[in-house]
Amino acid sequence: MANLRDVRLRMRAIRQTLQVTRAMNLISTAKLRKGRRILEDTEPFFNRIQIAMYDILTGAGHVRSEYFSRPAKNTKPRSAVVAITSDRGLAGGYNANIFRTVNKLCAELANPVLVVTGAVGYRYFLHSPYVILENFSFKSRMPELTDAKEIADYLISQYQWGVFDEVYIVYTYMYSTIKLAPEAQRILPLSAEKMREQSSGLHQELGKKGKVNFEYLPSARQVFESLVPFYIKGIVYGALVEGYVSEQSARMAAMDEASKSAEEMLNTLQINYNRARQAGITQEVSEIISGSAALGG
């Protein structure tokens, strides 16, 4: 009977765990859909900024800006790496893949420093040899444009002050619900060639011509530099939302696997419980029959 009681307790604990994993799966599914919808709604705005910057580069020729190249103020060049992680765990290998990519990138850079988003990443990188300049946390909620602006303003100001000479951002890109891959992208200094490639692709998608001629007031450089913060904010916001939806997708898959494992354990325990209960009943019936036969004899 003691064994049966222990099995019942284990089965009850697994049922409670199964309820939690199923609920987390449903919550992550809803958050994933909301995140993808918001990202799709905001993409046209940032795509238009990219096109405007491309138009300036194309129509005005080479634009001299500190965002393309800036005299190094440090005797030793310093690189900043923005790591997009989560505030909570139970997301499979989502954070571990980011940690691996950040460590690999930092090993290739000169004097890397970190800017971390997410409590999980902050706790991990506290024990790393790299200095954490700043930590941002969104308390597991959907990132907003104000959050991206805060991070972008911080990165641009530190870049202009010469705290670091280049900025990379590492986040998880969701190709599909079953394919999540960490991505590393340099966002500062800007690459004119890369911007032309990206924006020309947008022009082709929208069916617009590549060459345009505009007059920029007060100057092409000032207009361009006023657009750069919006451009950086768009990149950061896209990375934050991509990381958020990737986190929900990874958690959804992890909770689905956990639910399947819990169901398998529950089925196994149920079979063992039924067998033990049947064996106990058979033993009791045998004892009654044996006692009755002894009394009758």
C-alpha positions in Angstrom: 0.0 0.0 0.0 2.9 2.3 0.7 4.2 1.8 -2.8 0.8 2.6 -4.3 0.6 5.8 -2.2 4.0 6.9 -3.5 2.9 6.2 -7.1 -0.3 8.2 -6.6 1.7 11.2 -5.2 4.1 11.1 -8.2 1.2 10.9 -10.7 -0.5 13.9 -9.0 2.8 15.9 -9.2 3.2 15.0 -12.9 -0.4 16.0 -13.7 0.2 19.4 -12.0 3.4 19.9 -14.0 1.6 18.9 -17.2 -1.0 21.6 -16.6 1.8 24.2 -16.2 3.6 23.1 -19.4 0.4 23.1 -21.4 -0.5 26.6 -20.1 2.9 27.9 -20.9 2.7 26.5 -24.4 -0.6 28.3 -25.1 0.8 31.5 -23.7 3.9 31.4 -25.8 1.8 30.6 -28.9 -0.3 33.7 -28.3 2.8 35.9 -27.7 4.5 34.5 -30.8 1.5 35.5 -33.0 1.3 39.0 -31.5 5.0 39.6 -31.9 5.0 38.6 -35.6 2.0 40.8 -36.2 3.6 43.8 -34.6 6.9 43.3 -36.5 5.0 43.1 -39.8 3.1 46.3 -39.0 6.3 48.3 -38.2 8.4 47.0 -41.1 7.1 49.4 -43.7 8.1 52.4 -41.6 11.7 51.3 -41.2 11.9 50.1 -44.7 11.0 53.6 -45.9 13.8 55.0 -43.8 16.3 52.7 -45.4 15.0 53.7 -48.8 15.4 57.4 -47.9 18.9 56.9 -46.8 19.6 55.0 -50.0 18.2 57.8 -52.0 20.5 60.2 -50.3 23.6 58.1 -50.9 22.5 57.6 -54.5 21.5 61.1 -55.4 24.1 63.0 -53.4 27.0 60.8 -54.0 29.4 60.1 -51.2 28.1 61.5 -47.9 30.8 62.3 -45.3 29.6 61.3 -41.9 31.1 60.2 -38.6 28.6 57.3 -38.8 30.7 55.8 -41.6 34.1 56.4 -40.1 35.2 58.2 -37.1 38.8 58.9 -35.9 39.6 56.5 -33.1 39.9 58.1 -29.7 41.2 55.0 -28.0 44.8 53.9 -28.3 43.3 50.4 -28.4 40.2 49.9 -30.5 37.2 48.8 -28.5 34.2 46.9 -29.7 30.8 46.7 -28.2 28.6 43.6 -28.5 24.8 43.9 -27.8 23.5 40.5 -26.6 19.8 40.0 -26.9 18.8 37.4 -24.3 15.6 36.6 -22.3 14.4 37.5 -18.8 13.2 34.0 -18.1 14.4 30.5 -18.7 12.6 27.4 -19.8 13.2 28.3 -23.5 15.3 25.3 -24.6 18.6 26.2 -26.1 17.6 29.8 -27.0 19.9 31.6 -24.5 22.7 29.0 -24.8 23.0 29.6 -28.6 23.3 33.4 -28.0 26.0 32.8 -25.3 28.0 30.6 -27.7 27.7 33.2 -30.5 28.7 36.1 -28.3 31.7 34.3 -26.9 32.8 33.3 -30.4 32.4 36.9 -31.6 34.2 38.4 -28.6 37.1 36.1 -29.1 37.6 37.6 -32.6 37.3 41.2 -31.5 39.8 43.6 -29.9 38.9 44.7 -26.4 35.2 43.6 -26.5 32.6 45.0 -24.0 29.0 43.9 -23.6 25.6 45.6 -23.6 23.1 43.0 -22.4 19.4 42.8 -22.6 17.7 40.2 -20.4 18.2 38.9 -16.9 19.4 35.5 -18.0 22.2 36.9 -20.1 23.2 39.4 -17.4 23.6 36.6 -14.8 25.6 34.5 -17.3 28.0 37.2 -18.5 28.6 38.4 -14.9 30.9 35.4 -14.7 32.6 36.0 -18.0 35.9 37.8 -18.6 34.1 40.6 -20.5 33.0 43.9 -19.0 29.3 44.7 -19.0 28.8 48.4 -19.7 25.0 48.4 -19.5 22.1 46.0 -18.9 18.5 46.5 -20.1 15.6 44.5 -18.9 12.0 44.4 -20.2 10.5 42.1 -17.6 9.5 39.4 -20.2 7.1 41.8 -21.9 6.9 42.7 -25.6 9.7 45.1 -26.5 8.4 48.6 -27.6 9.8 51.3 -29.7 10.7 53.3 -26.6 12.9 50.4 -25.5 14.6 50.3 -28.8 15.1 54.1 -28.8 16.7 53.9 -25.3 19.2 51.3 -26.4 19.9 53.0 -29.8 20.4 56.4 -28.1 22.8 54.8 -25.7 24.8 53.1 -28.4 25.0 56.2 -30.6 26.0 58.5 -27.7 28.7 56.1 -26.5 29.9 55.7 -30.1 30.1 59.4 -30.6 32.0 59.9 -27.3 34.5 57.3 -28.3 33.8 54.8 -25.6 33.8 52.2 -28.3 34.7 52.2 -32.0 32.3 49.7 -33.4 29.0 48.0 -32.4 27.7 44.5 -33.1 24.3 43.1 -32.2 23.7 39.4 -31.6 20.1 38.2 -31.6 18.1 35.1 -32.7 16.4 35.2 -36.1 13.3 33.0 -36.6 13.4 31.5 -40.1 10.5 29.3 -39.1 9.0 27.9 -36.0 11.5 24.9 -36.2 14.5 26.9 -37.3 16.0 29.4 -35.0 19.5 30.7 -35.6 21.6 33.3 -33.8 22.7 36.2 -36.0 25.6 38.7 -35.5 25.4 42.0 -37.3 27.6 45.1 -37.2 25.5 48.3 -36.9 28.2 50.9 -36.3 30.1 52.2 -38.2 27.7 52.1 -41.1 28.6 50.4 -44.4 27.6 52.3 -47.4 27.9 49.3 -49.7 25.7 47.1 -47.4 23.1 49.9 -47.1 23.0 50.2 -50.9 22.5 46.4 -51.3 19.7 46.3 -48.7 17.9 49.4 -49.9 18.2 48.5 -53.6 16.5 45.2 -52.8 13.7 47.1 -51.1 13.4 49.3 -54.2 13.0 46.3 -56.4 10.4 44.8 -54.1 8.4 48.0 -54.3 8.9 48.4 -58.0 10.8 51.7 -57.8 13.8 52.9 -59.7 17.2 52.9 -58.1 18.4 56.3 -59.1 16.7 59.4 -57.8 17.6 63.1 -57.6 16.4 65.2 -54.7 17.4 68.5 -53.2 18.3 68.2 -49.5 17.9 71.1 -47.1 19.9 72.2 -45.3 22.3 69.6 -46.7 22.4 65.9 -47.7 24.8 65.2 -44.8 22.5 66.8 -42.1 19.4 65.0 -43.5 21.3 61.8 -43.6 22.6 62.1 -40.0 19.1 63.0 -38.8 17.9 59.7 -40.2 20.7 57.5 -38.8 19.2 57.4 -35.2 15.9 56.1 -36.8 17.8 53.6 -38.8 19.7 52.3 -35.8 16.5 52.3 -33.8 14.8 50.2 -36.5 17.7 47.7 -36.5 17.6 47.4 -32.7 13.8 47.1 -32.6 13.8 44.5 -35.3 16.4 42.5 -33.3 14.5 42.8 -30.1 11.2 41.7 -31.6 12.9 38.8 -33.5 14.6 37.8 -30.3 11.2 38.0 -28.5 9.3 35.8 -31.0 12.2 33.4 -31.2 12.2 33.1 -27.4 8.4 32.3 -27.5 8.9 29.8 -30.3 11.7 28.1 -28.4 9.7 28.0 -25.2 6.7 26.7 -27.1 8.8 23.8 -28.5 10.4 23.2 -25.1 7.0 23.1 -23.3 5.6 20.8 -26.0 8.5 18.4 -25.5 8.0 18.6 -21.7 4.3 17.9 -22.0 5.0 14.8 -24.2 7.6 13.6 -21.7 5.1 14.2 -18.8 2.4 12.3 -20.6 4.7 9.4 -21.3 5.8 9.3 -17.6 2.1 9.5 -16.5 1.1 6.6 -18.8 4.0 4.5 -17.5 3.1 5.2 -13.9 -0.5 4.5 -14.6 0.3 1.1 -16.0 2.6 0.3 -13.1 -0.1 1.5 -10.7 -2.7 -0.6 -12.3 -0.5 -3.7 -12.2 0.5 -3.1 -8.6 -3.2 -2.6 -7.6 -4.3 -5.7 -9.5 -1.5 -7.7 -7.8 -2.7 -6.5 -4.4 -6.3 -7.4 -5.2 -5.3 -10.8 -6.4 -3.2 -11.4 -3.3 -6.1 -10.4 -1.0 -8.5 -12.7 -2.9 -6.0 -15.5 -2.7 -5.7 -15.0 1.1 -9.5 -14.9 1.5 -9.9 -18.1 -0.4 -7.1 -19.8 1.4 -8.5 -18.7 4.8 -12.0 -19.9 3.8 -10.6 -23.3 2.7 -8.7 -23.6 6.0 -11.8 -22.9 8.0 -13.9 -25.2 5.9 -11.4 -28.1 6.4 
